[in-house]
Amino acid sequence: MVLMSELSTDEWEALKRLLQGETIRRINGQTVKRLTDIGALQRKRGEIELSCAAMQLLVERMARISRARNHDSQTWCN
C-alpha cells in the first residue's frame, strides 16, 4: 500500500503528472526509482506504470481535495 506520508511533494506531483498521461521519461530518474521502491510504480509487460495502490491513493486524495474545495466555495458564497 502506498501512503501519502511516504511521498515527498515532488513524488506526489510526479504521480499526478503520470495519471494525467505524462510519459515516464519526463519524470526525474531518482523520483521514478523511489516511486518504484515504495510500490507506487510497477513494471508490466516491459513498461513502468502506476500501481493499483498508487491509483487508489491518487483518486481518494484528489476527491478529498475536490470536496474540500467545493465545501469552502459553498461556505464562502453563503
PyMOL Python script that loads the backbone (N, CA, C, O; Angstrom):
from pymol import cmd

cmd.read_pdbstr("""\
ATOM      1  N   MET A   1       0.840  -1.182   0.000  1.00  0.00           N
ATOM      2  CA  MET A   1       0.000   0.000   0.000  1.00  0.00           C
ATOM      3  C   MET A   1       0.882   1.242   0.000  1.00  0.00           C
ATOM      4  O   MET A   1       1.886   1.305   0.711  1.00  0.00           O
ATOM      5  N   VAL A   2       0.509   2.195  -0.779  1.00  0.00           N
ATOM      6  CA  VAL A   2       1.230   3.458  -0.873  1.00  0.00           C
ATOM      7  C   VAL A   2       0.544   4.461   0.050  1.00  0.00           C
ATOM      8  O   VAL A   2      -0.665   4.674  -0.038  1.00  0.00           O
ATOM      9  N   LEU A   3       1.326   5.070   0.931  1.00  0.00           N
ATOM     10  CA  LEU A   3       0.779   6.035   1.879  1.00  0.00           C
ATOM     11  C   LEU A   3       1.211   7.443   1.507  1.00  0.00           C
ATOM     12  O   LEU A   3       2.333   7.659   1.047  1.00  0.00           O
ATOM     13  N   MET A   4       0.332   8.380   1.706  1.00  0.00           N
ATOM     14  CA  MET A   4       0.639   9.775   1.413  1.00  0.00           C
ATOM     15  C   MET A   4       1.842  10.235   2.228  1.00  0.00           C
ATOM     16  O   MET A   4       2.645  11.037   1.753  1.00  0.00           O
ATOM     17  N   SER A   5       1.968   9.732   3.444  1.00  0.00           N
ATOM     18  CA  SER A   5       3.067  10.145   4.314  1.00  0.00           C
ATOM     19  C   SER A   5       4.428   9.698   3.787  1.00  0.00           C
ATOM     20  O   SER A   5       5.455  10.233   4.203  1.00  0.00           O
ATOM     21  N   GLU A   6       4.446   8.724   2.876  1.00  0.00           N
ATOM     22  CA  GLU A   6       5.704   8.253   2.294  1.00  0.00           C
ATOM     23  C   GLU A   6       6.182   9.133   1.148  1.00  0.00           C
ATOM     24  O   GLU A   6       7.337   9.036   0.734  1.00  0.00           O
ATOM     25  N   LEU A   7       5.313   9.985   0.635  1.00  0.00           N
ATOM     26  CA  LEU A   7       5.616  10.739  -0.576  1.00  0.00           C
ATOM     27  C   LEU A   7       6.087  12.154  -0.278  1.00  0.00           C
ATOM     28  O   LEU A   7       5.536  12.846   0.578  1.00  0.00           O
ATOM     29  N   SER A   8       7.123  12.567  -1.007  1.00  0.00           N
ATOM     30  CA  SER A   8       7.525  13.970  -0.963  1.00  0.00           C
ATOM     31  C   SER A   8       6.594  14.746  -1.893  1.00  0.00           C
ATOM     32  O   SER A   8       5.819  14.154  -2.644  1.00  0.00           O
ATOM     33  N   THR A   9       6.677  16.044  -1.838  1.00  0.00           N
ATOM     34  CA  THR A   9       5.862  16.874  -2.725  1.00  0.00           C
ATOM     35  C   THR A   9       6.186  16.582  -4.185  1.00  0.00           C
ATOM     36  O   THR A   9       5.284  16.495  -5.017  1.00  0.00           O
ATOM     37  N   ASP A  10       7.475  16.429  -4.499  1.00  0.00           N
ATOM     38  CA  ASP A  10       7.882  16.131  -5.880  1.00  0.00           C
ATOM     39  C   ASP A  10       7.340  14.784  -6.341  1.00  0.00           C
ATOM     40  O   ASP A  10       6.914  14.645  -7.487  1.00  0.00           O
ATOM     41  N   GLU A  11       7.354  13.798  -5.458  1.00  0.00           N
ATOM     42  CA  GLU A  11       6.839  12.471  -5.811  1.00  0.00           C
ATOM     43  C   GLU A  11       5.329  12.515  -6.038  1.00  0.00           C
ATOM     44  O   GLU A  11       4.819  11.880  -6.961  1.00  0.00           O
ATOM     45  N   TRP A  12       4.622  13.259  -5.204  1.00  0.00           N
ATOM     46  CA  TRP A  12       3.174  13.410  -5.369  1.00  0.00           C
ATOM     47  C   TRP A  12       2.864  14.082  -6.705  1.00  0.00           C
ATOM     48  O   TRP A  12       1.982  13.637  -7.440  1.00  0.00           O
ATOM     49  N   GLU A  13       3.591  15.153  -7.015  1.00  0.00           N
ATOM     50  CA  GLU A  13       3.384  15.857  -8.285  1.00  0.00           C
ATOM     51  C   GLU A  13       3.696  14.943  -9.467  1.00  0.00           C
ATOM     52  O   GLU A  13       2.999  14.985 -10.481  1.00  0.00           O
ATOM     53  N   ALA A  14       4.732  14.118  -9.346  1.00  0.00           N
ATOM     54  CA  ALA A  14       5.084  13.183 -10.418  1.00  0.00           C
ATOM     55  C   ALA A  14       3.958  12.172 -10.636  1.00  0.00           C
ATOM     56  O   ALA A  14       3.617  11.862 -11.778  1.00  0.00           O
ATOM     57  N   LEU A  15       3.385  11.660  -9.556  1.00  0.00           N
ATOM     58  CA  LEU A  15       2.269  10.717  -9.689  1.00  0.00           C
ATOM     59  C   LEU A  15       1.076  11.371 -10.382  1.00  0.00           C
ATOM     60  O   LEU A  15       0.446  10.764 -11.248  1.00  0.00           O
ATOM     61  N   LYS A  16       0.770  12.600  -9.999  1.00  0.00           N
ATOM     62  CA  LYS A  16      -0.348  13.300 -10.642  1.00  0.00           C
ATOM     63  C   LYS A  16      -0.078  13.501 -12.130  1.00  0.00           C
ATOM     64  O   LYS A  16      -0.975  13.332 -12.956  1.00  0.00           O
ATOM     65  N   ARG A  17       1.158  13.861 -12.469  1.00  0.00           N
ATOM     66  CA  ARG A  17       1.508  14.054 -13.882  1.00  0.00           C
ATOM     67  C   ARG A  17       1.384  12.750 -14.653  1.00  0.00           C
ATOM     68  O   ARG A  17       0.902  12.739 -15.786  1.00  0.00           O
ATOM     69  N   LEU A  18       1.817  11.649 -14.045  1.00  0.00           N
ATOM     70  CA  LEU A  18       1.696  10.347 -14.712  1.00  0.00           C
ATOM     71  C   LEU A  18       0.230   9.970 -14.900  1.00  0.00           C
ATOM     72  O   LEU A  18      -0.144   9.439 -15.945  1.00  0.00           O
ATOM     73  N   LEU A  19      -0.596  10.238 -13.903  1.00  0.00           N
ATOM     74  CA  LEU A  19      -2.025   9.952 -14.009  1.00  0.00           C
ATOM     75  C   LEU A  19      -2.656  10.746 -15.153  1.00  0.00           C
ATOM     76  O   LEU A  19      -3.581  10.271 -15.812  1.00  0.00           O
ATOM     77  N   GLN A  20      -2.155  11.941 -15.378  1.00  0.00           N
ATOM     78  CA  GLN A  20      -2.687  12.804 -16.433  1.00  0.00           C
ATOM     79  C   GLN A  20      -2.096  12.481 -17.802  1.00  0.00           C
ATOM     80  O   GLN A  20      -2.396  13.164 -18.781  1.00  0.00           O
ATOM     81  N   GLY A  21      -1.256  11.443 -17.878  1.00  0.00           N
ATOM     82  CA  GLY A  21      -0.768  10.987 -19.173  1.00  0.00           C
ATOM     83  C   GLY A  21       0.655  11.362 -19.528  1.00  0.00           C
ATOM     84  O   GLY A  21       1.117  11.055 -20.627  1.00  0.00           O
ATOM     85  N   GLU A  22       1.353  12.014 -18.628  1.00  0.00           N
ATOM     86  CA  GLU A  22       2.750  12.361 -18.910  1.00  0.00           C
ATOM     87  C   GLU A  22       3.577  11.080 -19.012  1.00  0.00           C
ATOM     88  O   GLU A  22       3.311  10.107 -18.305  1.00  0.00           O
ATOM     89  N   THR A  23       4.569  11.081 -19.882  1.00  0.00           N
ATOM     90  CA  THR A  23       5.393   9.880 -20.044  1.00  0.00           C
ATOM     91  C   THR A  23       6.414   9.780 -18.923  1.00  0.00           C
ATOM     92  O   THR A  23       6.844  10.784 -18.356  1.00  0.00           O
ATOM     93  N   ILE A  24       6.789   8.553 -18.619  1.00  0.00           N
ATOM     94  CA  ILE A  24       7.737   8.281 -17.538  1.00  0.00           C
ATOM     95  C   ILE A  24       9.091   8.922 -17.818  1.00  0.00           C
ATOM     96  O   ILE A  24       9.820   9.264 -16.887  1.00  0.00           O
ATOM     97  N   ARG A  25       9.428   9.084 -19.082  1.00  0.00           N
ATOM     98  CA  ARG A  25      10.729   9.658 -19.456  1.00  0.00           C
ATOM     99  C   ARG A  25      10.862  11.116 -19.037  1.00  0.00           C
ATOM    100  O   ARG A  25      11.975  11.626 -18.911  1.00  0.00           O
ATOM    101  N   ARG A  26       9.752  11.778 -18.823  1.00  0.00           N
ATOM    102  CA  ARG A  26       9.792  13.197 -18.443  1.00  0.00           C
ATOM    103  C   ARG A  26       9.884  13.388 -16.930  1.00  0.00           C
ATOM    104  O   ARG A  26       9.957  14.517 -16.445  1.00  0.00           O
ATOM    105  N   ILE A  27       9.879  12.285 -16.192  1.00  0.00           N
ATOM    106  CA  ILE A  27       9.975  12.334 -14.730  1.00  0.00           C
ATOM    107  C   ILE A  27      11.426  12.064 -14.333  1.00  0.00           C
ATOM    108  O   ILE A  27      12.093  11.228 -14.944  1.00  0.00           O
ATOM    109  N   ASN A  28      11.909  12.761 -13.326  1.00  0.00           N
ATOM    110  CA  ASN A  28      13.270  12.591 -12.817  1.00  0.00           C
ATOM    111  C   ASN A  28      13.544  11.122 -12.491  1.00  0.00           C
ATOM    112  O   ASN A  28      12.716  10.456 -11.869  1.00  0.00           O
ATOM    113  N   GLY A  29      14.699  10.621 -12.909  1.00  0.00           N
ATOM    114  CA  GLY A  29      15.060   9.218 -12.712  1.00  0.00           C
ATOM    115  C   GLY A  29      15.077   8.789 -11.255  1.00  0.00           C
ATOM    116  O   GLY A  29      14.652   7.680 -10.931  1.00  0.00           O
ATOM    117  N   GLN A  30      15.567   9.659 -10.367  1.00  0.00           N
ATOM    118  CA  GLN A  30      15.589   9.323  -8.936  1.00  0.00           C
ATOM    119  C   GLN A  30      14.169   9.222  -8.384  1.00  0.00           C
ATOM    120  O   GLN A  30      13.885   8.377  -7.535  1.00  0.00           O
ATOM    121  N   THR A  31      13.303  10.065  -8.860  1.00  0.00           N
ATOM    122  CA  THR A  31      11.902  10.023  -8.430  1.00  0.00           C
ATOM    123  C   THR A  31      11.252   8.729  -8.888  1.00  0.00           C
ATOM    124  O   THR A  31      10.517   8.097  -8.129  1.00  0.00           O
ATOM    125  N   VAL A  32      11.518   8.332 -10.130  1.00  0.00           N
ATOM    126  CA  VAL A  32      10.970   7.075 -10.651  1.00  0.00           C
ATOM    127  C   VAL A  32      11.461   5.903  -9.813  1.00  0.00           C
ATOM    128  O   VAL A  32      10.679   5.018  -9.467  1.00  0.00           O
ATOM    129  N   LYS A  33      12.763   5.888  -9.479  1.00  0.00           N
ATOM    130  CA  LYS A  33      13.319   4.794  -8.667  1.00  0.00           C
ATOM    131  C   LYS A  33      12.653   4.744  -7.301  1.00  0.00           C
ATOM    132  O   LYS A  33      12.264   3.673  -6.835  1.00  0.00           O
ATOM    133  N   ARG A  34      12.522   5.883  -6.667  1.00  0.00           N
ATOM    134  CA  ARG A  34      11.904   5.942  -5.333  1.00  0.00           C
ATOM    135  C   ARG A  34      10.446   5.484  -5.393  1.00  0.00           C
ATOM    136  O   ARG A  34      10.006   4.721  -4.534  1.00  0.00           O
ATOM    137  N   LEU A  35       9.692   5.941  -6.398  1.00  0.00           N
ATOM    138  CA  LEU A  35       8.291   5.537  -6.525  1.00  0.00           C
ATOM    139  C   LEU A  35       8.173   4.039  -6.797  1.00  0.00           C
ATOM    140  O   LEU A  35       7.226   3.395  -6.345  1.00  0.00           O
ATOM    141  N   THR A  36       9.126   3.492  -7.529  1.00  0.00           N
ATOM    142  CA  THR A  36       9.142   2.048  -7.769  1.00  0.00           C
ATOM    143  C   THR A  36       9.457   1.307  -6.475  1.00  0.00           C
ATOM    144  O   THR A  36       8.835   0.289  -6.169  1.00  0.00           O
ATOM    145  N   ASP A  37      10.428   1.822  -5.713  1.00  0.00           N
ATOM    146  CA  ASP A  37      10.827   1.182  -4.452  1.00  0.00           C
ATOM    147  C   ASP A  37       9.683   1.114  -3.443  1.00  0.00           C
ATOM    148  O   ASP A  37       9.564   0.130  -2.713  1.00  0.00           O
ATOM    149  N   ILE A  38       8.842   2.146  -3.394  1.00  0.00           N
ATOM    150  CA  ILE A  38       7.744   2.138  -2.418  1.00  0.00           C
ATOM    151  C   ILE A  38       6.471   1.502  -2.972  1.00  0.00           C
ATOM    152  O   ILE A  38       5.465   1.408  -2.269  1.00  0.00           O
ATOM    153  N   GLY A  39       6.514   1.067  -4.226  1.00  0.00           N
ATOM    154  CA  GLY A  39       5.378   0.348  -4.799  1.00  0.00           C
ATOM    155  C   GLY A  39       4.365   1.204  -5.533  1.00  0.00           C
ATOM    156  O   GLY A  39       3.291   0.721  -5.893  1.00  0.00           O
ATOM    157  N   ALA A  40       4.690   2.467  -5.760  1.00  0.00           N
ATOM    158  CA  ALA A  40       3.758   3.338  -6.476  1.00  0.00           C
ATOM    159  C   ALA A  40       3.818   3.106  -7.986  1.00  0.00           C
ATOM    160  O   ALA A  40       2.851   3.360  -8.704  1.00  0.00           O
ATOM    161  N   LEU A  41       4.957   2.624  -8.449  1.00  0.00           N
ATOM    162  CA  LEU A  41       5.119   2.278  -9.861  1.00  0.00           C
ATOM    163  C   LEU A  41       5.473   0.807  -9.951  1.00  0.00           C
ATOM    164  O   LEU A  41       6.124   0.260  -9.061  1.00  0.00           O
ATOM    165  N   GLN A  42       5.045   0.174 -11.022  1.00  0.00           N
ATOM    166  CA  GLN A  42       5.368  -1.240 -11.227  1.00  0.00           C
ATOM    167  C   GLN A  42       5.672  -1.477 -12.694  1.00  0.00           C
ATOM    168  O   GLN A  42       5.223  -0.742 -13.573  1.00  0.00           O
ATOM    169  N   ARG A  43       6.438  -2.514 -12.929  1.00  0.00           N
ATOM    170  CA  ARG A  43       6.781  -2.873 -14.304  1.00  0.00           C
ATOM    171  C   ARG A  43       5.803  -3.935 -14.788  1.00  0.00           C
ATOM    172  O   ARG A  43       5.660  -4.992 -14.173  1.00  0.00           O
ATOM    173  N   LYS A  44       5.136  -3.641 -15.893  1.00  0.00           N
ATOM    174  CA  LYS A  44       4.192  -4.584 -16.506  1.00  0.00           C
ATOM    175  C   LYS A  44       4.448  -4.630 -17.996  1.00  0.00           C
ATOM    176  O   LYS A  44       4.527  -3.593 -18.654  1.00  0.00           O
ATOM    177  N   ARG A  45       4.574  -5.815 -18.516  1.00  0.00           N
ATOM    178  CA  ARG A  45       4.792  -6.005 -19.951  1.00  0.00           C
ATOM    179  C   ARG A  45       5.926  -5.130 -20.470  1.00  0.00           C
ATOM    180  O   ARG A  45       5.844  -4.573 -21.565  1.00  0.00           O
ATOM    181  N   GLY A  46       6.986  -5.015 -19.671  1.00  0.00           N
ATOM    182  CA  GLY A  46       8.146  -4.236 -20.085  1.00  0.00           C
ATOM    183  C   GLY A  46       8.005  -2.733 -19.946  1.00  0.00           C
ATOM    184  O   GLY A  46       8.912  -1.992 -20.325  1.00  0.00           O
ATOM    185  N   GLU A  47       6.894  -2.272 -19.416  1.00  0.00           N
ATOM    186  CA  GLU A  47       6.669  -0.839 -19.228  1.00  0.00           C
ATOM    187  C   GLU A  47       6.458  -0.543 -17.750  1.00  0.00           C
ATOM    188  O   GLU A  47       6.002  -1.399 -16.992  1.00  0.00           O
ATOM    189  N   ILE A  48       6.792   0.670 -17.352  1.00  0.00           N
ATOM    190  CA  ILE A  48       6.549   1.105 -15.978  1.00  0.00           C
ATOM    191  C   ILE A  48       5.224   1.853 -15.963  1.00  0.00           C
ATOM    192  O   ILE A  48       4.986   2.736 -16.787  1.00  0.00           O
ATOM    193  N   GLU A  49       4.364   1.490 -15.016  1.00  0.00           N
ATOM    194  CA  GLU A  49       3.059   2.157 -14.916  1.00  0.00           C
ATOM    195  C   GLU A  49       2.673   2.317 -13.452  1.00  0.00           C
ATOM    196  O   GLU A  49       3.291   1.729 -12.564  1.00  0.00           O
ATOM    197  N   LEU A  50       1.648   3.116 -13.217  1.00  0.00           N
ATOM    198  CA  LEU A  50       1.142   3.312 -11.859  1.00  0.00           C
ATOM    199  C   LEU A  50       0.603   2.000 -11.312  1.00  0.00           C
ATOM    200  O   LEU A  50      -0.076   1.257 -12.021  1.00  0.00           O
ATOM    201  N   SER A  51       0.902   1.720 -10.062  1.00  0.00           N
ATOM    202  CA  SER A  51       0.335   0.537  -9.419  1.00  0.00           C
ATOM    203  C   SER A  51      -1.114   0.826  -9.041  1.00  0.00           C
ATOM    204  O   SER A  51      -1.537   1.981  -8.997  1.00  0.00           O
ATOM    205  N   CYS A  52      -1.859  -0.224  -8.772  1.00  0.00           N
ATOM    206  CA  CYS A  52      -3.261  -0.052  -8.341  1.00  0.00           C
ATOM    207  C   CYS A  52      -3.327   0.747  -7.046  1.00  0.00           C
ATOM    208  O   CYS A  52      -4.216   1.581  -6.870  1.00  0.00           O
ATOM    209  N   ALA A  53      -2.383   0.493  -6.139  1.00  0.00           N
ATOM    210  CA  ALA A  53      -2.367   1.214  -4.864  1.00  0.00           C
ATOM    211  C   ALA A  53      -2.133   2.707  -5.080  1.00  0.00           C
ATOM    212  O   ALA A  53      -2.746   3.536  -4.407  1.00  0.00           O
ATOM    213  N   ALA A  54      -1.254   3.051  -6.013  1.00  0.00           N
ATOM    214  CA  ALA A  54      -0.987   4.463  -6.299  1.00  0.00           C
ATOM    215  C   ALA A  54      -2.204   5.122  -6.932  1.00  0.00           C
ATOM    216  O   ALA A  54      -2.548   6.255  -6.593  1.00  0.00           O
ATOM    217  N   MET A  55      -2.853   4.416  -7.849  1.00  0.00           N
ATOM    218  CA  MET A  55      -4.061   4.977  -8.477  1.00  0.00           C
ATOM    219  C   MET A  55      -5.156   5.200  -7.439  1.00  0.00           C
ATOM    220  O   MET A  55      -5.853   6.214  -7.474  1.00  0.00           O
ATOM    221  N   GLN A  56      -5.306   4.253  -6.516  1.00  0.00           N
ATOM    222  CA  GLN A  56      -6.313   4.389  -5.467  1.00  0.00           C
ATOM    223  C   GLN A  56      -6.000   5.604  -4.595  1.00  0.00           C
ATOM    224  O   GLN A  56      -6.895   6.385  -4.274  1.00  0.00           O
ATOM    225  N   LEU A  57      -4.731   5.763  -4.212  1.00  0.00           N
ATOM    226  CA  LEU A  57      -4.329   6.908  -3.403  1.00  0.00           C
ATOM    227  C   LEU A  57      -4.612   8.216  -4.139  1.00  0.00           C
ATOM    228  O   LEU A  57      -5.145   9.158  -3.553  1.00  0.00           O
ATOM    229  N   LEU A  58      -4.258   8.272  -5.417  1.00  0.00           N
ATOM    230  CA  LEU A  58      -4.497   9.479  -6.206  1.00  0.00           C
ATOM    231  C   LEU A  58      -5.979   9.824  -6.275  1.00  0.00           C
ATOM    232  O   LEU A  58      -6.364  10.973  -6.057  1.00  0.00           O
ATOM    233  N   VAL A  59      -6.798   8.846  -6.574  1.00  0.00           N
ATOM    234  CA  VAL A  59      -8.243   9.078  -6.700  1.00  0.00           C
ATOM    235  C   VAL A  59      -8.832   9.539  -5.368  1.00  0.00           C
ATOM    236  O   VAL A  59      -9.587  10.511  -5.323  1.00  0.00           O
ATOM    237  N   GLU A  60      -8.487   8.842  -4.285  1.00  0.00           N
ATOM    238  CA  GLU A  60      -9.035   9.198  -2.971  1.00  0.00           C
ATOM    239  C   GLU A  60      -8.581  10.581  -2.532  1.00  0.00           C
ATOM    240  O   GLU A  60      -9.384  11.382  -2.053  1.00  0.00           O
ATOM    241  N   ARG A  61      -7.302  10.858  -2.695  1.00  0.00           N
ATOM    242  CA  ARG A  61      -6.756  12.134  -2.239  1.00  0.00           C
ATOM    243  C   ARG A  61      -7.304  13.302  -3.066  1.00  0.00           C
ATOM    244  O   ARG A  61      -7.651  14.352  -2.525  1.00  0.00           O
ATOM    245  N   MET A  62      -7.376  13.100  -4.386  1.00  0.00           N
ATOM    246  CA  MET A  62      -7.884  14.172  -5.242  1.00  0.00           C
ATOM    247  C   MET A  62      -9.378  14.400  -5.003  1.00  0.00           C
ATOM    248  O   MET A  62      -9.849  15.533  -5.099  1.00  0.00           O
ATOM    249  N   ALA A  63     -10.119  13.349  -4.697  1.00  0.00           N
ATOM    250  CA  ALA A  63     -11.538  13.502  -4.361  1.00  0.00           C
ATOM    251  C   ALA A  63     -11.688  14.280  -3.058  1.00  0.00           C
ATOM    252  O   ALA A  63     -12.564  15.136  -2.934  1.00  0.00           O
ATOM    253  N   ARG A  64     -10.833  13.978  -2.093  1.00  0.00           N
ATOM    254  CA  ARG A  64     -10.875  14.696  -0.811  1.00  0.00           C
ATOM    255  C   ARG A  64     -10.571  16.180  -1.021  1.00  0.00           C
ATOM    256  O   ARG A  64     -11.234  17.043  -0.445  1.00  0.00           O
ATOM    257  N   ILE A  65      -9.571  16.468  -1.843  1.00  0.00           N
ATOM    258  CA  ILE A  65      -9.218  17.860  -2.134  1.00  0.00           C
ATOM    259  C   ILE A  65     -10.381  18.562  -2.829  1.00  0.00           C
ATOM    260  O   ILE A  65     -10.711  19.702  -2.502  1.00  0.00           O
ATOM    261  N   SER A  66     -10.997  17.880  -3.783  1.00  0.00           N
ATOM    262  CA  SER A  66     -12.130  18.454  -4.516  1.00  0.00           C
ATOM    263  C   SER A  66     -13.304  18.739  -3.586  1.00  0.00           C
ATOM    264  O   SER A  66     -13.927  19.797  -3.674  1.00  0.00           O
ATOM    265  N   ARG A  67     -13.605  17.794  -2.694  1.00  0.00           N
ATOM    266  CA  ARG A  67     -14.702  18.011  -1.740  1.00  0.00           C
ATOM    267  C   ARG A  67     -14.402  19.191  -0.832  1.00  0.00           C
ATOM    268  O   ARG A  67     -15.289  19.990  -0.529  1.00  0.00           O
ATOM    269  N   ALA A  68     -13.154  19.302  -0.398  1.00  0.00           N
ATOM    270  CA  ALA A  68     -12.779  20.408   0.479  1.00  0.00           C
ATOM    271  C   ALA A  68     -12.917  21.741  -0.254  1.00  0.00           C
ATOM    272  O   ALA A  68     -13.393  22.725   0.311  1.00  0.00           O
ATOM    273  N   ARG A  69     -12.500  21.758  -1.500  1.00  0.00           N
ATOM    274  CA  ARG A  69     -12.633  22.997  -2.284  1.00  0.00           C
ATOM    275  C   ARG A  69     -14.096  23.350  -2.491  1.00  0.00           C
ATOM    276  O   ARG A  69     -14.477  24.512  -2.349  1.00  0.00           O
ATOM    277  N   ASN A  70     -14.921  22.367  -2.823  1.00  0.00           N
ATOM    278  CA  ASN A  70     -16.352  22.616  -3.027  1.00  0.00           C
ATOM    279  C   ASN A  70     -17.007  23.087  -1.743  1.00  0.00           C
ATOM    280  O   ASN A  70     -17.834  23.998  -1.765  1.00  0.00           O
ATOM    281  N   HIS A  71     -16.649  22.482  -0.636  1.00  0.00           N
ATOM    282  CA  HIS A  71     -17.210  22.876   0.656  1.00  0.00           C
ATOM    283  C   HIS A  71     -16.814  24.314   0.983  1.00  0.00           C
ATOM    284  O   HIS A  71     -17.647  25.109   1.417  1.00  0.00           O
ATOM    285  N   ASP A  72     -15.540  24.643   0.773  1.00  0.00           N
ATOM    286  CA  ASP A  72     -15.072  26.000   1.058  1.00  0.00           C
ATOM    287  C   ASP A  72     -15.773  27.023   0.179  1.00  0.00           C
ATOM    288  O   ASP A  72     -16.145  28.096   0.653  1.00  0.00           O
ATOM    289  N   SER A  73     -15.958  26.701  -1.102  1.00  0.00           N
ATOM    290  CA  SER A  73     -16.591  27.671  -2.002  1.00  0.00           C
ATOM    291  C   SER A  73     -18.067  27.851  -1.656  1.00  0.00           C
ATOM    292  O   SER A  73     -18.592  28.959  -1.771  1.00  0.00           O
ATOM    293  N   GLN A  74     -18.740  26.788  -1.237  1.00  0.00           N
ATOM    294  CA  GLN A  74     -20.142  26.905  -0.840  1.00  0.00           C
ATOM    295  C   GLN A  74     -20.261  27.742   0.429  1.00  0.00           C
ATOM    296  O   GLN A  74     -21.166  28.567   0.557  1.00  0.00           O
ATOM    297  N   THR A  75     -19.351  27.524   1.354  1.00  0.00           N
ATOM    298  CA  THR A  75     -19.366  28.290   2.594  1.00  0.00           C
ATOM    299  C   THR A  75     -19.095  29.761   2.295  1.00  0.00           C
ATOM    300  O   THR A  75     -19.731  30.648   2.865  1.00  0.00           O
ATOM    301  N   TRP A  76     -18.153  30.006   1.404  1.00  0.00           N
ATOM    302  CA  TRP A  76     -17.782  31.369   1.063  1.00  0.00           C
ATOM    303  C   TRP A  76     -18.954  32.117   0.426  1.00  0.00           C
ATOM    304  O   TRP A  76     -19.148  33.304   0.690  1.00  0.00           O
ATOM    305  N   CYS A  77     -19.731  31.434  -0.408  1.00  0.00           N
ATOM    306  CA  CYS A  77     -20.852  32.087  -1.101  1.00  0.00           C
ATOM    307  C   CYS A  77     -22.004  32.402  -0.157  1.00  0.00           C
ATOM    308  O   CYS A  77     -22.765  33.334  -0.413  1.00  0.00           O
ATOM    309  N   ASN A  78     -22.147  31.657   0.916  1.00  0.00           N
ATOM    310  CA  ASN A  78     -23.283  31.863   1.825  1.00  0.00           C
ATOM    311  C   ASN A  78     -23.052  33.073   2.632  1.00  0.00           C
ATOM    312  O   ASN A  78     -23.887  33.430   3.463  1.00  0.00           O
TER     313      ASN A  78
END
""", "prot")
cmd.dss("prot")
cmd.show_as("cartoon", "prot")
cmd.util.cbc("prot")
cmd.orient("prot")
